[in-house]
Amino acid sequence: MQKPEKIVEREILIYLNRLENSFFWKNDTVGIFDAEKNAYRKSPNPFSIRGVSDIIGIRNGQVFFIEVKSANGRLSKYQEHFLTKIKELGGNVLVARSVDDIKKLFNKGE
């Protein structure tokens, strides 16, 4: 049985924040709850960006954007666009499906 995305995300955050010289956090991207419509709606802020990664953080002076997905999870078009833009600008991006994906990223060159 595959782990739910939220469990994987929590495991990744615990691991990341145990690393030396690291500070990572959950980037809450849920919209604003509209009680009248009983649904979430997009922020009216024109500078709000859709598809921003689940986890953002810094390690050894480098900023990382990590999108967490379950074993079968797929990126939305907004997530794909965001990760592509960050990568084009020289940022560090990763789609992680487990703590092992994070370990592979940080064990390269260490």
ABEGO torsion letter per residue (X at the ends): XBBBAAAAAAAAAAAAAABBGBBBBBBBABBBBBAAAGBBBBBABAABBBGBBABBBBBGGBBBBBBBBBAABBBBAAAAAAAAAAAAAGBBBBBBABAAAAAAAAABGX
